[in-house]
């Protein structure tokens, strides 16, 4: 991954920040972005490399996504990997499907689905020009399991799986790969916000429902993302890789 340009959205904290740090360690040109400040991420990245960009990004705004892609291409001359990690999750209020606030539903779809679509549209021209690229969409076990009391989040992530397959078929002729990663609930601040005061109990229940009975940590996902970003997966596209401890067996 040395000298490859990797864009990570939703990189202010948690998984996105982890991806940015690990790719920086591998010598990649790291472009990290979020609607929230990425200053904490930058403080960690600049101790590793000077080859990075810290950018503001609103994934629901296509012009913002275009600006991200243009800045990355201008500085590093290529866009090799896009990790679509930005998502609305922790801020969503858990409730029965019929009680979900309509504005919350729309926000979940706007960020989690339209945001992924926007970012893909923004980077595809550069990837087509160079005849290569890997797009990794972060989905969720919620989409395949049918996570109760989170219909908005589960439905949005199911849409990401469908979008992944469609785009993979459309851009394969340009040697661009598109895959998704579907983790179970990861021990992050967003997950703890979503579960609220019952977070620790929630993680315990989830871990006991898995074949591998442990809580999924941030460090447990990075290897799968690296695999999909690298040439080790150069004949893999349109796939969803589960990182869920065996919760769903496909």
Backbone as CSV, one residue per row, in Angstrom:
resi,resn,N_x,N_y,N_z,CA_x,CA_y,CA_z,C_x,C_y,C_z
1,UNK,0.806,-1.221,0.000,0.000,0.000,0.000,0.839,1.272,0.000
2,UNK,2.143,1.116,-0.057,3.031,2.277,-0.043,2.766,3.154,-1.269
3,UNK,2.630,4.452,-1.010,2.414,5.485,-2.031,1.029,5.424,-2.688
4,UNK,0.167,4.526,-2.247,-1.207,4.509,-2.724,-2.003,5.588,-1.994
5,UNK,-2.945,6.194,-2.695,-3.762,7.235,-2.077,-5.076,6.639,-1.597
6,UNK,-5.305,6.770,-0.289,-6.468,6.163,0.356,-7.329,7.268,0.968
7,UNK,-8.583,7.340,0.557,-9.542,8.290,1.127,-10.399,7.563,2.148
8,UNK,-10.508,8.136,3.338,-11.349,7.568,4.391,-12.355,8.619,4.841
9,UNK,-13.638,8.322,4.723,-14.665,9.239,5.222,-15.061,8.833,6.640
10,UNK,-15.643,9.784,7.359,-16.033,9.496,8.748,-14.834,9.172,9.612
11,UNK,-13.776,9.972,9.464,-12.481,9.648,10.089,-12.170,10.454,11.339
12,UNK,-13.161,11.119,11.919,-12.899,11.945,13.100,-12.590,11.112,14.337
13,UNK,-13.091,9.889,14.364,-12.890,9.024,15.536,-13.179,7.583,15.146
14,UNK,-13.092,6.681,16.102,-13.510,5.298,15.919,-12.849,4.575,14.769
15,UNK,-13.658,3.851,14.003,-13.144,3.026,12.921,-12.418,3.838,11.863
16,UNK,-13.005,4.967,11.459,-12.379,5.789,10.421,-11.004,6.272,10.824
17,UNK,-10.877,6.685,12.064,-9.571,7.131,12.563,-8.578,5.971,12.558
18,UNK,-9.028,4.788,12.947,-8.171,3.608,12.957,-7.666,3.292,11.555
19,UNK,-8.557,3.314,10.566,-8.141,3.049,9.194,-7.072,4.052,8.748
20,UNK,-7.301,5.320,9.039,-6.356,6.358,8.622,-4.979,6.122,9.229
21,UNK,-4.929,5.813,10.503,-3.655,5.588,11.194,-2.924,4.376,10.612
22,UNK,-3.637,3.289,10.403,-2.992,2.061,9.941,-2.498,2.183,8.500
23,UNK,-3.258,2.839,7.640,-2.782,3.027,6.269,-1.596,3.987,6.230
24,UNK,-1.583,4.965,7.119,-0.423,5.856,7.210,0.824,5.074,7.590
25,UNK,0.683,4.126,8.491,1.822,3.293,8.907,2.372,2.467,7.749
26,UNK,1.515,2.165,6.774,1.937,1.366,5.623,2.559,2.216,4.519
27,UNK,2.610,3.525,4.741,3.213,4.408,3.750,2.251,4.933,2.710
28,UNK,0.948,4.794,2.950,-0.049,5.316,2.022,-0.181,6.828,2.163
29,UNK,-0.633,7.472,1.094,-1.052,8.864,1.167,-2.480,8.854,1.713
30,UNK,-2.678,9.416,2.883,-3.956,9.276,3.574,-4.753,10.578,3.499
31,UNK,-5.966,10.473,2.987,-6.891,11.608,2.937,-8.053,11.261,3.864
32,UNK,-8.128,11.956,4.986,-9.187,11.659,5.955,-10.114,12.854,6.084
33,UNK,-11.404,12.556,6.191,-12.396,13.623,6.141,-13.614,13.271,6.977
34,UNK,-14.307,14.320,7.417,-15.498,14.117,8.243,-16.247,15.442,8.315
35,UNK,-17.523,15.373,8.686,-18.276,16.599,8.931,-17.877,17.190,10.282
36,UNK,-17.372,16.335,11.176,-16.820,16.771,12.458,-15.316,17.008,12.307
37,UNK,-14.728,17.676,13.260,-13.301,17.967,13.196,-12.457,16.694,13.230
38,UNK,-11.467,16.631,12.341,-10.523,15.512,12.313,-9.177,15.909,12.931
39,UNK,-9.190,16.947,13.756,-7.930,17.423,14.334,-7.272,16.350,15.203
40,UNK,-8.069,15.583,15.943,-7.502,14.517,16.768,-6.822,13.465,15.890
41,UNK,-7.478,13.133,14.795,-6.892,12.178,13.849,-5.603,12.734,13.263
42,UNK,-5.619,14.006,12.906,-4.423,14.624,12.333,-3.263,14.613,13.325
43,UNK,-3.548,14.876,14.586,-2.490,14.868,15.606,-1.783,13.517,15.646
44,UNK,-2.537,12.450,15.422,-1.953,11.109,15.444,-1.250,10.780,14.126
45,UNK,-1.826,11.220,13.021,-1.267,10.912,11.707,0.060,11.631,11.481
46,UNK,0.145,12.882,11.896,1.357,13.649,11.599,2.581,13.141,12.349
47,UNK,2.374,12.292,13.338,3.493,11.645,14.020,4.043,10.485,13.192
48,UNK,3.268,10.083,12.178,3.629,8.940,11.347,4.128,9.368,9.976
49,UNK,3.445,10.350,9.375,3.743,10.744,8.002,3.349,12.197,7.765
50,UNK,3.932,12.780,6.738,3.528,14.121,6.302,2.660,14.037,5.047
51,UNK,2.469,12.830,4.547,1.692,12.627,3.322,0.214,12.392,3.653
52,UNK,-0.455,13.476,4.013,-1.868,13.357,4.365,-2.605,14.644,4.044
53,UNK,-3.917,14.542,3.989,-4.812,15.690,3.882,-5.925,15.532,4.898
54,UNK,-6.202,16.587,5.616,-7.298,16.640,6.581,-8.353,17.570,5.993
55,UNK,-9.511,17.019,5.609,-10.504,17.805,4.893,-11.877,17.741,5.556
56,UNK,-12.623,18.824,5.398,-14.018,18.843,5.832,-14.861,18.154,4.772
57,UNK,-15.888,17.436,5.203,-16.711,16.706,4.241,-18.138,16.547,4.748
58,UNK,-19.081,16.908,3.889,-20.491,16.607,4.111,-20.896,15.636,3.016
59,UNK,-21.012,14.355,3.355,-21.263,13.341,2.334,-22.622,13.499,1.665
60,UNK,-23.537,14.231,2.294,-24.856,14.424,1.694,-24.839,15.484,0.602
61,UNK,-23.716,16.197,0.468,-23.565,17.259,-0.521,-22.565,16.810,-1.587
62,UNK,-23.034,16.616,-2.806,-22.153,16.091,-3.854,-20.979,17.015,-4.145
63,UNK,-21.201,18.324,-4.097,-20.102,19.258,-4.348,-19.007,19.125,-3.298
64,UNK,-19.396,18.846,-2.058,-18.415,18.621,-1.003,-17.597,17.371,-1.300
65,UNK,-18.252,16.327,-1.808,-17.557,15.089,-2.163,-16.631,15.302,-3.356
66,UNK,-17.076,16.087,-4.331,-16.229,16.409,-5.479,-14.979,17.170,-5.048
67,UNK,-15.152,18.103,-4.131,-14.016,18.874,-3.627,-13.007,17.958,-2.947
68,UNK,-13.509,16.996,-2.186,-12.641,16.019,-1.542,-11.822,15.261,-2.582
69,UNK,-12.484,14.746,-3.604,-11.796,13.982,-4.643,-10.806,14.854,-5.409
70,UNK,-11.213,16.071,-5.727,-10.332,16.980,-6.479,-9.075,17.314,-5.679
71,UNK,-9.230,17.567,-4.378,-8.072,17.890,-3.538,-7.127,16.701,-3.421
72,UNK,-7.694,15.519,-3.294,-6.866,14.310,-3.201,-6.090,14.083,-4.488
73,UNK,-6.780,14.217,-5.620,-6.135,14.003,-6.923,-5.078,15.072,-7.188
74,UNK,-5.366,16.306,-6.825,-4.429,17.397,-7.051,-3.132,17.206,-6.267
75,UNK,-3.247,16.764,-5.027,-2.054,16.631,-4.183,-1.285,15.340,-4.455
76,UNK,-2.003,14.239,-4.651,-1.334,12.934,-4.723,-1.388,12.272,-6.102
77,UNK,-2.063,12.917,-7.068,-2.065,12.497,-8.485,-2.885,11.244,-8.784
78,UNK,-3.410,10.600,-7.792,-4.257,9.430,-8.033,-5.193,9.234,-6.849
79,UNK,-6.250,8.454,-7.087,-7.128,7.994,-6.000,-7.219,6.485,-6.150
80,UNK,-6.600,5.773,-5.251,-6.505,4.322,-5.376,-7.547,3.570,-4.556
81,UNK,-7.906,4.123,-3.411,-8.840,3.444,-2.516,-9.802,4.466,-1.903
82,UNK,-11.075,4.112,-1.881,-12.076,4.887,-1.140,-12.684,3.979,-0.093
83,UNK,-12.639,4.402,1.163,-13.302,3.677,2.247,-14.495,4.511,2.699
84,UNK,-15.677,4.070,2.311,-16.913,4.769,2.650,-17.328,4.371,4.061
85,UNK,-16.805,5.104,5.039,-17.036,4.776,6.445,-18.035,5.710,7.132
86,UNK,-18.232,6.904,6.588,-19.126,7.879,7.226,-20.541,7.316,7.327
87,UNK,-21.145,7.463,8.495,-22.506,6.951,8.689,-23.153,7.608,9.900
88,UNK,-24.463,7.655,9.860,-25.240,8.109,11.004,-25.669,6.877,11.786
89,UNK,-25.251,6.818,13.042,-25.513,5.612,13.837,-25.776,5.963,15.304
90,UNK,-24.737,6.433,15.990,-24.863,6.713,17.410,-25.957,7.713,17.747
91,UNK,-26.210,8.633,16.825,-27.203,9.677,17.076,-28.633,9.207,16.822
92,UNK,-28.799,8.005,16.270,-30.143,7.505,15.987,-30.817,7.002,17.263
93,UNK,-32.073,7.334,17.420,-32.842,6.880,18.575,-33.462,5.529,18.268
94,UNK,-33.175,4.547,19.097,-33.713,3.203,18.909,-35.201,3.169,19.250
95,UNK,-35.997,2.585,18.350,-37.436,2.472,18.612,-38.057,1.463,17.654
96,UNK,-39.308,1.096,17.924,-40.025,0.208,17.020,-40.135,0.871,15.650
97,UNK,-40.204,0.051,14.596,-40.170,0.598,13.241,-41.280,1.610,12.992
98,UNK,-42.484,1.369,13.584,-43.601,2.270,13.318,-43.505,3.584,14.099
99,UNK,-42.573,3.631,15.071,-42.429,4.826,15.895,-41.223,5.685,15.520
100,UNK,-40.479,5.271,14.507,-39.299,6.044,14.099,-39.735,7.404,13.578
101,UNK,-39.079,8.433,14.049,-39.366,9.789,13.584,-39.012,9.896,12.098
102,UNK,-39.898,10.499,11.324,-39.687,10.562,9.878,-38.431,11.348,9.514
103,UNK,-38.147,12.411,10.247,-36.933,13.184,9.984,-35.683,12.341,10.246
104,UNK,-35.731,11.522,11.315,-34.593,10.649,11.605,-34.399,9.637,10.477
105,UNK,-35.520,9.064,9.993,-35.435,8.108,8.879,-34.754,8.757,7.677
106,UNK,-35.193,9.963,7.336,-34.650,10.654,6.170,-33.164,10.975,6.347
107,UNK,-32.775,11.368,7.549,-31.368,11.664,7.805,-30.511,10.417,7.670
108,UNK,-31.004,9.290,8.182,-30.262,8.029,8.073,-30.044,7.659,6.609
109,UNK,-31.075,7.798,5.799,-30.952,7.472,4.379,-30.049,8.472,3.652
110,UNK,-30.147,9.710,4.039,-29.363,10.751,3.384,-27.868,10.559,3.607
111,UNK,-27.499,10.263,4.841,-26.079,10.070,5.158,-25.600,8.683,4.738
112,UNK,-26.323,7.653,5.138,-25.834,6.283,5.003,-25.957,5.715,3.597
113,UNK,-26.889,6.236,2.806,-27.068,5.730,1.443,-26.623,6.765,0.409
114,UNK,-27.257,7.930,0.446,-26.876,8.970,-0.515,-25.414,9.357,-0.342
115,UNK,-24.937,9.373,0.905,-23.537,9.734,1.158,-22.570,8.775,0.497
116,UNK,-22.863,7.484,0.557,-22.020,6.478,-0.090,-22.055,6.663,-1.606
117,UNK,-23.254,6.839,-2.134,-23.436,7.072,-3.571,-22.667,8.312,-4.030
118,UNK,-22.772,9.403,-3.269,-22.076,10.641,-3.627,-20.559,10.455,-3.683
119,UNK,-20.016,9.802,-2.681,-18.557,9.633,-2.630,-18.057,8.734,-3.751
120,UNK,-18.819,7.688,-4.069,-18.435,6.836,-5.195,-18.452,7.640,-6.491
121,UNK,-19.518,8.400,-6.707,-19.602,9.215,-7.933,-18.437,10.186,-8.046
122,UNK,-17.979,10.686,-6.904,-16.917,11.689,-6.918,-15.556,11.107,-7.311
123,UNK,-15.272,9.860,-6.908,-13.943,9.291,-7.165,-13.870,8.477,-8.450
124,UNK,-15.012,8.030,-8.957,-15.008,7.141,-10.122,-14.287,7.730,-11.341
125,UNK,-14.451,9.009,-11.673,-13.731,9.523,-12.851,-12.219,9.323,-12.778
126,UNK,-11.625,9.572,-11.622,-10.183,9.371,-11.467,-9.812,7.898,-11.580
127,UNK,-10.607,7.037,-10.960,-10.316,5.605,-11.025,-10.469,5.072,-12.446
128,UNK,-11.475,5.564,-13.167,-11.647,5.140,-14.562,-10.460,5.587,-15.413
129,UNK,-9.994,6.791,-15.172,-8.868,7.322,-15.940,-7.612,6.473,-15.732
130,UNK,-7.390,6.031,-14.506,-6.182,5.248,-14.210,-6.407,3.743,-14.393
131,UNK,-7.661,3.351,-14.681,-8.021,1.950,-14.902,-7.703,1.065,-13.703
132,UNK,-7.971,1.585,-12.531,-7.777,0.796,-11.315,-8.429,1.503,-10.138
133,UNK,-8.699,0.747,-9.099,-9.244,1.337,-7.883,-9.993,0.306,-7.056
134,UNK,-10.071,0.561,-5.771,-10.826,-0.299,-4.859,-11.722,0.573,-3.998
135,UNK,-13.006,0.271,-4.012,-13.985,0.986,-3.196,-14.507,0.022,-2.141
136,UNK,-14.436,0.446,-0.894,-14.856,-0.401,0.227,-15.950,0.326,0.997
137,UNK,-17.135,-0.228,0.964,-18.278,0.363,1.657,-18.489,-0.350,2.993
138,UNK,-18.512,0.422,4.066,-18.730,-0.170,5.381,-20.234,-0.307,5.611
139,UNK,-20.700,-1.545,5.600,-22.117,-1.845,5.816,-22.298,-2.281,7.268
140,UNK,-23.120,-3.287,7.510,-23.354,-3.725,8.884,-24.074,-5.064,8.907
141,UNK,-23.794,-5.814,9.934,-24.549,-7.037,10.210,-26.041,-6.729,10.312
142,UNK,-26.374,-5.530,10.765,-27.773,-5.138,10.946,-28.591,-5.363,9.684
143,UNK,-27.961,-5.200,8.516,-28.667,-5.342,7.246,-29.037,-6.781,6.953
144,UNK,-28.205,-7.734,7.352,-28.450,-9.145,7.058,-29.203,-9.850,8.184
145,UNK,-28.956,-9.416,9.398,-29.595,-10.034,10.557,-31.015,-9.515,10.754
146,UNK,-31.232,-8.253,10.388,-32.522,-7.624,10.650,-32.573,-7.092,12.060
147,UNK,-31.710,-6.125,12.349,-31.537,-5.622,13.709,-32.815,-4.970,14.225
148,UNK,-33.449,-5.534,15.262,-34.701,-4.961,15.772,-34.483,-3.601,16.421
149,UNK,-35.496,-2.772,16.335,-35.501,-1.431,16.916,-34.475,-0.508,16.263
150,UNK,-34.098,-0.848,15.032,-33.166,-0.008,14.273,-33.467,-0.155,12.784
151,UNK,-34.745,-0.080,12.432,-35.149,-0.310,11.046,-34.523,0.694,10.090
152,UNK,-34.376,1.944,10.541,-33.790,2.960,9.670,-32.330,2.636,9.371
153,UNK,-31.573,2.298,10.407,-30.162,1.967,10.221,-30.001,0.678,9.407
154,UNK,-30.761,-0.358,9.748,-30.662,-1.636,9.046,-31.032,-1.490,7.576
155,UNK,-32.096,-0.749,7.298,-32.524,-0.557,5.911,-31.486,0.235,5.117
156,UNK,-30.885,1.229,5.750,-29.874,2.027,5.045,-28.647,1.186,4.708
157,UNK,-28.255,0.312,5.613,-27.087,-0.532,5.358,-27.402,-1.643,4.350
158,UNK,-28.664,-2.100,4.312,-29.067,-3.051,3.275,-28.979,-2.401,1.903
159,UNK,-29.327,-1.128,1.831,-29.206,-0.390,0.575,-27.747,-0.296,0.140
160,UNK,-26.846,-0.150,1.096,-25.413,-0.101,0.778,-24.962,-1.417,0.147
161,UNK,-25.463,-2.537,0.641,-25.114,-3.836,0.059,-25.584,-3.923,-1.393
162,UNK,-26.803,-3.472,-1.657,-27.324,-3.479,-3.016,-26.533,-2.561,-3.927
163,UNK,-26.220,-1.371,-3.441,-25.443,-0.416,-4.219,-24.059,-0.973,-4.543
164,UNK,-23.460,-1.648,-3.579,-22.143,-2.259,-3.791,-22.173,-3.215,-4.973
165,UNK,-23.178,-4.067,-5.034,-23.268,-5.067,-6.102,-23.523,-4.419,-7.460
166,UNK,-24.404,-3.432,-7.483,-24.720,-2.754,-8.745,-23.488,-2.046,-9.307
167,UNK,-22.831,-1.263,-8.472,-21.679,-0.493,-8.943,-20.538,-1.426,-9.345
168,UNK,-20.361,-2.525,-8.607,-19.319,-3.496,-8.976,-19.527,-3.987,-10.401
169,UNK,-20.760,-4.291,-10.762,-21.049,-4.765,-12.118,-20.826,-3.665,-13.163
170,UNK,-21.110,-2.426,-12.806,-21.007,-1.338,-13.776,-19.582,-0.876,-14.022
171,UNK,-18.705,-1.002,-13.026,-17.347,-0.453,-13.184,-16.265,-1.522,-13.306
172,UNK,-16.661,-2.777,-13.297,-15.678,-3.853,-13.402,-14.859,-3.787,-14.677
173,UNK,-15.474,-3.338,-15.767,-14.756,-3.248,-17.039,-13.618,-2.243,-16.988
174,UNK,-13.647,-1.360,-15.998,-12.579,-0.374,-15.812,-11.559,-0.826,-14.768
175,UNK,-11.642,-2.105,-14.382,-10.718,-2.677,-13.393,-10.856,-2.008,-12.028
176,UNK,-12.075,-1.604,-11.706,-12.376,-1.025,-10.396,-13.171,-2.057,-9.607
177,UNK,-12.724,-2.326,-8.401,-13.384,-3.306,-7.538,-14.230,-2.580,-6.489
178,UNK,-15.395,-3.152,-6.189,-16.295,-2.559,-5.192,-16.781,-3.671,-4.273
179,UNK,-16.485,-3.548,-3.002,-16.876,-4.547,-2.013,-17.407,-3.867,-0.756
180,UNK,-18.018,-4.651,0.094,-18.479,-4.110,1.375,-18.002,-4.992,2.518
181,UNK,-17.917,-4.390,3.685,-17.579,-5.086,4.918,-18.761,-4.905,5.864
182,UNK,-19.235,-6.013,6.428,-20.402,-5.957,7.313,-20.028,-6.461,8.703
183,UNK,-19.627,-5.555,9.590,-19.280,-5.968,10.956,-20.511,-6.050,11.851
184,UNK,-20.384,-6.811,12.912,-21.386,-6.746,13.966,-21.111,-5.477,14.772
185,UNK,-21.753,-5.321,15.904,-21.591,-4.078,16.653,-20.173,-3.964,17.210
186,UNK,-19.496,-2.898,16.823,-18.106,-2.678,17.222,-18.072,-1.836,18.495
187,UNK,-17.122,-2.131,19.346,-16.997,-1.400,20.610,-16.403,-0.015,20.339
188,UNK,-17.276,0.913,19.949,-16.880,2.288,19.652,-17.776,3.249,20.418
189,UNK,-17.407,4.513,20.401,-18.219,5.534,21.063,-19.608,5.607,20.431
190,UNK,-19.684,5.478,19.107,-20.983,5.532,18.425,-21.898,4.406,18.887
191,UNK,-21.342,3.200,19.007,-22.142,2.061,19.447,-22.622,2.265,20.879
192,UNK,-21.731,2.786,21.721,-22.116,3.025,23.113,-23.185,4.110,23.210
193,UNK,-23.108,5.098,22.339,-24.137,6.135,22.309,-25.482,5.540,21.897
194,UNK,-25.445,4.636,20.908,-26.681,4.025,20.418,-27.329,3.159,21.494
195,UNK,-26.524,2.388,22.220,-27.053,1.489,23.245,-27.409,2.200,24.541
196,UNK,-26.812,3.368,24.745,-27.125,4.156,25.933,-26.592,3.543,27.214
197,UNK,-27.349,3.688,28.290,-26.886,3.249,29.607,-26.772,1.727,29.719
198,UNK,-27.369,0.997,28.779,-27.302,-0.464,28.794,-26.213,-0.992,27.863
199,UNK,-25.246,-0.145,27.513,-24.239,-0.508,26.518,-23.456,-1.756,26.887
200,UNK,-22.922,-1.806,28.092,-22.072,-2.934,28.474,-22.867,-4.241,28.462
201,UNK,-24.080,-4.192,28.949,-24.938,-5.371,28.926,-25.253,-5.761,27.481
202,UNK,-25.464,-4.759,26.635,-25.755,-5.020,25.239,-24.616,-5.740,24.535
203,UNK,-23.394,-5.280,24.768,-22.233,-5.932,24.163,-22.079,-7.368,24.663
204,UNK,-22.397,-7.587,25.918,-22.301,-8.930,26.493,-23.299,-9.879,25.823
205,UNK,-24.515,-9.409,25.633,-25.543,-10.227,24.995,-25.160,-10.542,23.550
206,UNK,-24.663,-9.534,22.845,-24.270,-9.728,21.441,-23.147,-10.751,21.332
207,UNK,-22.143,-10.622,22.178,-20.999,-11.539,22.104,-21.410,-12.984,22.365
208,UNK,-22.369,-13.185,23.248,-22.814,-14.543,23.576,-23.646,-15.167,22.461
209,UNK,-24.150,-14.338,21.538,-24.949,-14.852,20.426,-24.083,-15.252,19.238
210,UNK,-22.786,-14.993,19.315,-21.858,-15.270,18.224,-21.156,-16.614,18.429
211,UNK,-20.633,-17.176,17.341,-19.807,-18.379,17.461,-18.536,-18.043,18.227
212,UNK,-17.907,-16.925,17.862,-16.743,-16.428,18.601,-17.263,-15.467,19.658
213,UNK,-17.265,-15.881,20.889,-17.950,-15.131,21.937,-17.041,-14.087,22.567
214,UNK,-16.814,-13.020,21.798,-16.064,-11.876,22.285,-16.608,-10.626,21.629
215,UNK,-16.346,-9.493,22.241,-16.800,-8.216,21.688,-15.898,-7.809,20.534
216,UNK,-16.503,-7.371,19.455,-15.756,-6.921,18.279,-15.100,-5.578,18.578
217,UNK,-13.778,-5.534,18.490,-13.013,-4.319,18.743,-12.594,-3.672,17.423
218,UNK,-12.226,-2.409,17.491,-11.795,-1.672,16.304,-10.654,-2.393,15.595
219,UNK,-9.716,-2.932,16.360,-8.561,-3.607,15.772,-8.937,-4.863,14.989
220,UNK,-10.121,-5.411,15.240,-10.518,-6.668,14.606,-10.981,-6.490,13.163
221,UNK,-11.261,-5.287,12.732,-11.830,-5.050,11.403,-10.791,-4.600,10.389
222,UNK,-9.756,-3.927,10.861,-8.803,-3.309,9.949,-8.209,-4.289,8.946
223,UNK,-7.894,-5.506,9.368,-7.274,-6.479,8.472,-8.137,-6.795,7.261
224,UNK,-9.443,-6.874,7.463,-10.361,-7.149,6.356,-10.379,-5.985,5.371
225,UNK,-10.381,-4.773,5.893,-10.363,-3.589,5.033,-9.051,-3.518,4.255
226,UNK,-7.941,-3.797,4.917,-6.640,-3.796,4.238,-6.622,-4.822,3.115
227,UNK,-7.150,-6.007,3.370,-7.216,-7.045,2.343,-7.955,-6.549,1.105
228,UNK,-9.110,-5.923,1.299,-9.899,-5.441,0.165,-9.256,-4.253,-0.533
229,UNK,-8.458,-3.489,0.196,-7.775,-2.340,-0.402,-6.565,-2.764,-1.227
230,UNK,-5.983,-3.884,-0.884,-4.713,-4.303,-1.483,-4.903,-5.210,-2.690
231,UNK,-3.799,-5.479,-3.382,-3.820,-6.385,-4.525,-4.018,-7.837,-4.118
232,UNK,-3.993,-8.128,-2.813,-4.263,-9.483,-2.357,-5.695,-9.903,-2.702
233,UNK,-6.566,-8.925,-2.954,-7.963,-9.217,-3.300,-8.294,-8.744,-4.715
234,UNK,-7.302,-8.761,-5.610,-7.478,-8.157,-6.932,-8.504,-8.867,-7.812
235,UNK,-8.959,-10.073,-7.424,-9.995,-10.760,-8.182,-11.269,-10.911,-7.347
236,UNK,-11.438,-10.005,-6.396,-12.619,-10.019,-5.523,-13.410,-8.742,-5.744
237,UNK,-14.663,-8.859,-6.148,-15.510,-7.682,-6.304,-16.977,-8.057,-6.164
238,UNK,-17.778,-7.083,-5.737,-19.206,-7.295,-5.552,-19.555,-8.126,-4.327
239,UNK,-18.594,-8.294,-3.424,-18.775,-9.187,-2.285,-19.018,-8.423,-0.985
240,UNK,-19.627,-9.124,-0.038,-19.791,-8.609,1.312,-19.047,-9.537,2.257
241,UNK,-18.039,-9.016,2.936,-17.279,-9.811,3.890,-17.813,-9.549,5.294
242,UNK,-18.269,-10.601,5.944,-18.813,-10.493,7.287,-17.678,-10.515,8.310
243,UNK,-17.708,-9.578,9.225,-16.770,-9.567,10.357,-17.655,-9.515,11.598
244,UNK,-18.195,-10.672,11.953,-19.268,-10.703,12.947,-19.151,-11.854,13.935
245,UNK,-17.984,-12.487,13.968,-17.806,-13.572,14.918,-18.674,-14.787,14.655
246,UNK,-19.229,-14.880,13.443,-20.079,-16.019,13.118,-21.539,-15.823,13.476
247,UNK,-21.993,-14.579,13.513,-23.413,-14.319,13.806,-24.305,-14.775,12.657
248,UNK,-23.847,-14.521,11.429,-24.582,-14.920,10.230,-23.660,-15.787,9.388
249,UNK,-24.130,-16.952,8.997,-23.332,-17.851,8.166,-23.920,-17.852,6.758
250,UNK,-23.157,-17.309,5.802,-23.646,-17.185,4.427,-23.236,-18.390,3.587
